[in-house]
Amino acid sequence: MARTGYDRQQGSDALQQAWSKVAPASLQGSSQPGMVRRGVLEVFVSHSALVQEFGFHKHEVLSALQKLVPAEGITDIRCRLLIDAGH
C-alpha cells in the first residue's frame, strides 16, 4: 500500500476532515490544509488578511490537530496565501 500512495491519501483525507473540524469560523471555506513536511503543516488561505487572522488561532488549532491526527506528526503550522494561477 505504501508504494501505491494509498497510505498518503488516507492520511490527507484524515487531515482534511480534521481541518474542517478545527479551522476557526473566519477561515471556514477560505482555507485548506496542504502537505505536512518535516512536521510543518502548510495551510493555504484565499486572502492575505486571513494569514494574519490565522496567527491569532494558531496555537489552539495546532493543539487540536495534534490530538485529532497524531499520526501526521504536526509540530507547527505555516499559513500561506493561495495564489490562483488563472488570475
Residue frames as a rotation matrix with the C-alpha (Angstrom) as fourth column:
MET 1
0.564 0.826 0.000 0.00
0.826 -0.564 0.000 0.00
0.000 0.000 -1.000 0.00
ALA 2
0.336 -0.494 -0.802 2.82
0.254 -0.772 0.583 2.42
-0.907 -0.400 -0.134 0.76
ARG 3
-0.690 -0.671 0.273 4.18
0.414 -0.056 0.909 2.14
-0.594 0.740 0.316 -2.77
THR 4
-0.302 0.657 0.691 0.82
0.907 -0.025 0.420 2.98
0.294 0.754 -0.588 -4.32
GLY 5
-0.867 -0.062 0.494 0.39
-0.026 -0.985 -0.168 6.10
0.498 -0.158 0.853 -2.22
TYR 6
0.058 0.965 -0.255 -2.78
0.342 0.221 0.913 4.75
0.938 -0.140 -0.318 -0.59
ASP 7
0.050 -0.078 -0.996 -1.45
0.998 0.053 0.046 5.41
0.050 -0.996 0.080 2.90
ARG 8
-0.899 -0.399 -0.179 -0.65
0.402 -0.915 0.022 9.04
-0.172 -0.052 0.984 1.98
GLN 9
-0.584 0.760 0.285 -4.14
-0.074 -0.400 0.914 9.54
0.808 0.512 0.290 0.53
GLN 10
0.247 0.660 -0.710 -5.72
0.698 0.386 0.602 8.13
0.672 -0.645 -0.365 3.68
GLY 11
-0.352 -0.481 -0.803 -3.58
0.905 -0.393 -0.161 10.49
-0.238 -0.784 0.574 5.75
SER 12
-0.990 -0.039 0.134 -4.58
0.081 -0.941 0.328 13.53
0.113 0.336 0.935 3.73
ASP 13
-0.181 0.983 -0.016 -8.26
0.175 0.048 0.983 12.59
0.968 0.176 -0.181 3.96
ALA 14
0.232 0.209 -0.950 -7.96
0.940 0.201 0.274 12.39
0.248 -0.957 -0.149 7.74
LEU 15
-0.690 -0.565 -0.453 -6.15
0.648 -0.760 -0.040 15.73
-0.322 -0.322 0.890 7.79
GLN 16
-0.796 0.468 0.385 -8.81
0.011 -0.624 0.781 17.33
0.605 0.626 0.491 5.59
GLN 17
0.196 0.914 -0.356 -11.55
0.457 0.236 0.857 16.10
0.868 -0.330 -0.372 7.91
ALA 18
0.010 -0.282 -0.959 -9.66
0.994 -0.105 0.041 17.24
-0.113 -0.954 0.279 11.00
TRP 19
-0.920 -0.386 0.064 -9.07
0.391 -0.906 0.162 20.66
-0.005 0.174 0.985 9.45
SER 20
-0.400 0.844 0.357 -12.78
0.068 -0.362 0.930 21.11
0.914 0.396 0.087 8.78
LYS 21
0.439 0.547 -0.713 -13.41
0.720 0.262 0.643 20.46
0.538 -0.795 -0.279 12.49
VAL 22
0.168 -0.484 -0.859 -10.71
0.908 -0.262 0.325 22.73
-0.383 -0.835 0.396 13.94
ALA 23
-0.608 -0.392 0.691 -10.46
0.678 -0.709 0.195 25.62
0.413 0.587 0.697 11.46
PRO 24
-0.726 0.338 -0.599 -11.69
0.254 -0.677 -0.690 28.88
-0.639 -0.654 0.406 13.00
ALA 25
0.264 0.943 0.202 -15.04
0.651 -0.019 -0.759 30.14
-0.712 0.332 -0.619 11.72
SER 26
0.496 -0.109 -0.861 -13.29
-0.405 -0.907 -0.119 33.03
-0.768 0.408 -0.494 9.96
LEU 27
-0.503 -0.785 -0.363 -11.27
-0.737 0.170 0.654 30.53
-0.452 0.596 -0.664 7.90
GLN 28
-0.231 0.497 0.836 -14.01
0.270 0.859 -0.435 28.03
-0.935 0.125 -0.333 7.10
GLY 29
0.683 0.546 0.485 -14.37
0.555 0.044 -0.831 27.87
-0.474 0.837 -0.273 3.34
SER 30
0.922 -0.381 -0.070 -11.38
-0.359 -0.772 -0.525 30.15
0.146 0.509 -0.848 2.76
SER 31
-0.021 -0.958 0.287 -8.60
-0.982 0.074 0.176 27.78
-0.190 -0.278 -0.942 3.77
GLN 32
0.905 0.225 -0.362 -7.33
-0.300 0.939 -0.165 24.29
0.303 0.258 0.918 3.07
PRO 33
0.508 -0.759 0.407 -4.60
-0.348 0.252 0.903 22.13
-0.788 -0.600 -0.136 4.55
GLY 34
0.496 -0.450 -0.743 -1.67
-0.796 0.106 -0.596 21.21
0.347 0.887 -0.306 2.36
MET 35
0.436 -0.451 -0.779 1.18
0.180 0.892 -0.416 18.78
0.882 0.041 0.469 2.92
VAL 36
0.932 -0.301 0.204 2.99
-0.255 -0.144 0.956 18.06
-0.258 -0.943 -0.211 6.17
ARG 37
0.552 -0.827 -0.101 6.73
0.205 0.253 -0.946 18.35
0.808 0.502 0.309 5.63
ARG 38
-0.505 -0.833 -0.227 9.15
0.359 0.037 -0.933 17.80
0.785 -0.553 0.280 8.49
GLY 39
-0.493 0.398 -0.774 6.32
0.864 0.116 -0.490 18.27
-0.106 -0.910 -0.401 10.94
VAL 40
-0.747 0.201 -0.633 5.14
-0.102 -0.976 -0.190 21.57
-0.657 -0.078 0.750 9.46
LEU 41
-0.077 0.825 0.560 1.63
0.879 0.321 -0.353 21.70
-0.471 0.465 -0.749 8.04
GLU 42
-0.991 -0.133 -0.027 1.14
0.099 -0.841 0.532 24.19
-0.093 0.525 0.846 5.23
VAL 43
-0.064 0.996 -0.062 -2.27
0.756 0.008 -0.655 25.83
-0.652 -0.089 -0.753 5.29
PHE 44
-0.855 -0.190 0.482 -3.38
0.497 -0.560 0.662 27.82
0.145 0.806 0.574 2.27
VAL 45
-0.129 0.802 -0.583 -5.76
0.543 -0.434 -0.719 30.76
-0.830 -0.409 -0.380 2.58
SER 46
0.164 0.330 0.930 -7.52
0.986 -0.072 -0.148 32.76
0.018 0.941 -0.337 -0.12
HIS 47
0.725 0.128 0.677 -6.82
0.206 -0.978 -0.036 36.29
0.657 0.165 -0.735 1.17
SER 48
-0.256 -0.964 0.071 -3.78
0.246 -0.136 -0.960 37.95
0.935 -0.228 0.272 2.73
ALA 49
-0.140 0.265 0.954 -5.76
-0.818 -0.574 0.039 39.25
0.558 -0.775 0.297 5.71
LEU 50
0.846 0.519 -0.119 -6.53
-0.391 0.758 0.522 35.64
0.361 -0.396 0.844 6.65
VAL 51
0.120 -0.888 -0.445 -2.82
0.388 0.454 -0.802 34.93
0.914 -0.076 0.399 7.11
GLN 52
-0.693 -0.345 0.633 -2.80
-0.346 -0.612 -0.711 37.47
0.633 -0.712 0.305 9.94
GLU 53
0.239 0.885 0.399 -6.15
-0.897 0.045 0.439 36.24
0.371 -0.463 0.805 11.27
PHE 54
0.655 -0.019 -0.756 -4.80
0.043 0.999 0.012 32.70
0.755 -0.040 0.655 11.46
GLY 55
-0.411 -0.909 0.072 -1.96
0.035 -0.095 -0.995 33.91
0.911 -0.407 0.071 13.67
PHE 56
-0.326 0.380 0.866 -4.49
-0.892 -0.427 -0.148 34.59
0.314 -0.820 0.478 16.43
HIS 57
0.656 0.718 0.235 -5.74
-0.753 0.644 0.134 30.98
-0.055 -0.265 0.963 16.32
LYS 58
0.140 -0.668 -0.730 -2.56
-0.667 0.482 -0.569 29.09
0.732 0.567 -0.378 15.52
HIS 59
-0.759 -0.548 0.351 -1.82
-0.615 0.428 -0.662 27.60
0.212 -0.719 -0.662 18.96
GLU 60
-0.124 0.804 0.582 -5.37
-0.676 0.361 -0.642 26.33
-0.726 -0.473 0.499 19.53
VAL 61
0.711 0.385 -0.589 -5.57
-0.704 0.395 -0.590 24.85
0.006 0.834 0.552 16.03
LEU 62
-0.170 -0.872 -0.459 -2.15
-0.700 0.434 -0.567 23.21
0.694 0.225 -0.684 16.38
SER 63
-0.738 -0.081 0.670 -3.10
-0.628 0.444 -0.638 21.62
-0.246 -0.892 -0.379 19.69
ALA 64
0.260 0.932 0.254 -6.41
-0.653 0.363 -0.665 20.34
-0.712 0.007 0.703 18.31
LEU 65
0.596 -0.087 -0.798 -4.79
-0.719 0.386 -0.579 18.87
0.358 0.918 0.168 15.19
GLN 66
-0.525 -0.851 -0.026 -2.14
-0.716 0.458 -0.527 17.11
0.460 -0.258 -0.850 17.27
LYS 67
-0.534 0.415 0.737 -4.94
-0.535 0.509 -0.674 15.39
-0.655 -0.754 -0.050 19.19
LEU 68
0.498 0.862 -0.099 -7.11
-0.585 0.249 -0.772 14.55
-0.640 0.442 0.628 16.16
VAL 69
0.948 -0.218 -0.230 -4.38
-0.084 0.526 -0.846 13.33
0.305 0.822 0.480 13.78
PRO 70
0.635 -0.737 0.233 -1.35
-0.448 -0.104 0.888 12.36
-0.630 -0.668 -0.396 15.89
ALA 71
0.435 -0.466 0.771 -0.01
0.619 0.776 0.120 10.12
-0.654 0.425 0.626 13.10
GLU 72
0.836 -0.096 0.540 0.68
0.409 -0.548 -0.730 13.22
0.366 0.831 -0.419 10.97
GLY 73
0.090 -0.864 -0.495 3.34
0.990 0.023 0.140 14.38
-0.110 -0.503 0.857 13.46
ILE 74
0.375 0.121 0.919 2.40
0.453 -0.889 -0.068 18.06
0.809 0.442 -0.388 13.16
THR 75
-0.088 -0.498 -0.863 4.65
0.988 -0.154 -0.012 20.30
-0.127 -0.853 0.505 15.26
ASP 76
-0.607 -0.091 -0.789 4.00
0.095 -0.995 0.041 23.64
-0.789 -0.050 0.613 13.57
ILE 77
0.340 0.733 0.589 1.68
0.836 0.050 -0.546 25.30
-0.430 0.678 -0.596 11.06
ARG 78
-0.761 -0.525 -0.381 2.71
0.233 -0.769 0.595 27.71
-0.606 0.363 0.708 8.33
CYS 79
0.352 0.936 0.007 -0.02
0.485 -0.176 -0.856 29.76
-0.800 0.305 -0.516 6.72
ARG 80
-0.782 -0.622 0.030 0.43
0.296 -0.329 0.897 30.77
-0.548 0.710 0.442 3.07
LEU 81
-0.053 0.729 -0.682 -1.52
-0.586 -0.576 -0.570 32.70
-0.808 0.370 0.458 0.53
LEU 82
-0.129 0.126 0.984 -3.04
0.616 0.787 -0.020 30.57
-0.777 0.603 -0.179 -2.20
ILE 83
-0.391 -0.089 -0.916 -2.38
-0.500 -0.815 0.293 32.35
-0.772 0.573 0.274 -5.48
ASP 84
0.558 0.650 0.516 -4.69
0.181 0.511 -0.840 31.50
-0.810 0.563 0.168 -8.36
ALA 85
-0.534 -0.809 0.246 -2.60
0.377 0.032 0.926 30.89
-0.757 0.587 0.288 -11.47
GLY 86
-0.244 0.521 0.818 -5.54
0.969 0.110 0.219 31.72
0.024 0.846 -0.532 -13.69
HIS 87
0.793 0.602 -0.096 -5.99
0.608 -0.792 0.054 35.29
-0.044 -0.101 -0.994 -12.44
